[in-house]
Structures are given as structure tokens and as C-alpha cells.
Amino acid sequence: MDPRAEHRIFTGLRRLAADRAVVLVTHRLTNVSIADRIVVLKKGRVIQHGSFAELLADRGGLFRELWDLQNERTGQVPAPASSGDDVAPNQHALF
């Protein structure tokens, strides 16, 4: 999907997800940076869960390993999406 289409979809998803739980399955980790809770699965089992910041801070965790792998090709680490401080609680999607 091209970046413009992806932006439209996620902007719309945030608006539609207000006061709802949303489960999003993705391999593009920047997409989950706005989530209240992230669940990391390996072979069908939960091996990590937490906020984006918590999972990124765990340098020995699978989430951080995959984050680093996704970003090493460019040599740059993209800034995660806004933390949503300007959005009321329970307006984030559950990923």
C-alpha cells in the first residue's frame, strides 16, 4: 500500500476506533506505535505485551529486535507516531 493510502486508512481507523477495541494484525511496527497495548506473538503464543515505549525499551525482547531489523536498512529510526496525548483515554485502538 502506498504511504498516502496507508495514512488515510490509519487516520480513519483512529476516528472509528473511539470507544472501541480494535485488533490489528500487522508486520509494520510503526503502525502500532499509537496503540494502548501491543501483544507480541510467536508461534501462536503471547511472548510480550505492553505499550510501544515499554516494548521498545526492552532491548532483549522480540519487539525491539524486529523494530531494529525493520529500521536498519535505512540507517534511520523513524520517530514513532504521536503518543496520542491530545486524544482522550480509550480512543486508541488495541493492537
For each residue, the residues with C-beta under 8 A, 3 or more apart:
1: 5 6 9
2: 5 6
3: 6 7
4: 7 8
5: 1 2 8 9
6: 1 2 3 9 10 31
7: 3 4 10 11
8: 4 5 11 12
9: 1 5 6 12 13
10: 6 7 13 14 31
11: 7 8 14 15
12: 8 9 15 16
13: 9 10 16 17 22 24 93
14: 10 11 17 18 34 87 91 92 93
15: 11 12 18
16: 12 13 20
17: 13 14 20 22 91 92 93
18: 14 15 90 91
19: 90 91
20: 16 17 93
21: 93 94
22: 13 17 93 94 95
23: 94 95
24: 13 31 32 35 93 94 95
25:
26: 29 31 32 95
27:
28: 31 70
29: 26 32 33 63 66 67 70
30: 33 78 80 81
31: 6 10 24 26 28 95
32: 24 26 29 35 38 52 95
33: 29 30 52 80 81
34: 14 52 81 82 83 84 92 93
35: 24 32 38 51 52 92 93 94 95
36: 51 90 92 93 94
37: 49 50 51 94 95
38: 32 35 48 49 50 51 52 55 63 95
39: 46 48 49 95
40: 46 47 48 49 55 61 62 63
41: 44 45 46 47
42: 45 47 62
43:
44: 41
45: 41 42
46: 39 40 41 49
47: 40 41 42 62
48: 38 39 40 55 58 61 62 63
49: 37 38 39 40 46
50: 37 38 54 55 58
51: 35 36 37 38 54 55
52: 32 33 34 35 38 55 56 80
53: 56 57 83
54: 50 51 57 58
55: 38 40 48 50 51 52 58 61 63 64
56: 52 53 63 64 67 80
57: 53 54 64
58: 48 50 54 55 61 63 64
59: 64
60: 64
61: 40 48 55 58 64 65
62: 40 42 47 48 65 66
63: 29 38 40 48 55 56 58 66 67
64: 55 56 57 58 59 60 61 67 68
65: 61 62 68 69
66: 29 62 63 69 70
67: 29 56 63 64 70 71
68: 64 65 71 72
69: 65 66 72
70: 28 29 66 67 73
71: 67 68 74 76 77 78
72: 68 69 75
73: 70
74: 71
75: 72
76: 71
77: 71
78: 30 71
79:
80: 30 33 52 56 83
81: 30 33 34
82: 34 85 86
83: 34 53 80
84: 34 87 91 92
85: 82
86: 82
87: 14 84 91 92
88: 91
89:
90: 18 19 36
91: 14 17 18 19 84 87 88
92: 14 17 34 35 36 84 87
93: 13 14 17 20 21 22 24 34 35 36
94: 21 22 23 24 35 36 37
95: 22 23 24 26 31 32 35 37 38 39
